[in-house]
Amino acid sequence: MSPAWLTAAVALATAFVTLAVWAGRVTWHLVTRAMRFLDDWAGEPARPGVPARPGVMESIADLRAQVAEIKAETRPNGGSSLRDVVHQIREDVCDVKTDQTAMRERIELFEAKREERDR
């Protein structure tokens, strides 16, 4: 065995080991990320000291329920929805504005009569 051949064999073995370690790290990184993704997708049950985390499908079902509730609040239903309450408040504000305008006119009339009387 010549020293050149031994040097080449050691260099080749080092290259293969380095390549294997690099490939192993990349594979481990990909597998770890895939496992995290699958855990997030499926969710995780509660365990001591850690609350349960819902999966994607459970989260989507929860979001759909929330959207349905919001939709129900934005549609008139005879008085108890948010939209009905907003419309009632608008009507009340219009009534208050009308009353305020009438009161302002009465006050102006009263002040005008008082000024005529004081002259």
C-alpha positions, 0 to 999 in steps of 0.5 A: 500500500502506497502512501498516496493510495492511503491518503486518497482512501482517507480523503475519500472516506472523510468525504463519504462520512462528511456527506453522510453526516450532512445528509443525515442532518438534512434528513433529520431537519426535514423529518423534524419539520414534517413531524411538527407540521403533522402535530400542528395539523392533527392537534395534541391532547392535553398532558400534565401541565400542558393544555390541549392544542386543537388541530386544523380541522377542529380550528376550522370548525370553531371558526365556522361556528364563530362566523355563523354567530357573527352572521346571525348578529348582523341579520335582523331577527325582530329585535335581539340581533346587533343589527336590530339594536343599531337600527333602534339606536339610529331611530332614537338618535334621530328622535333626539335630534328632532326633539333638539331641533324643536327645543332650539327653535323654541328657545330661539323664539323665547329669546326673541320674545324676551328681547322684544319685551326688554326693548 
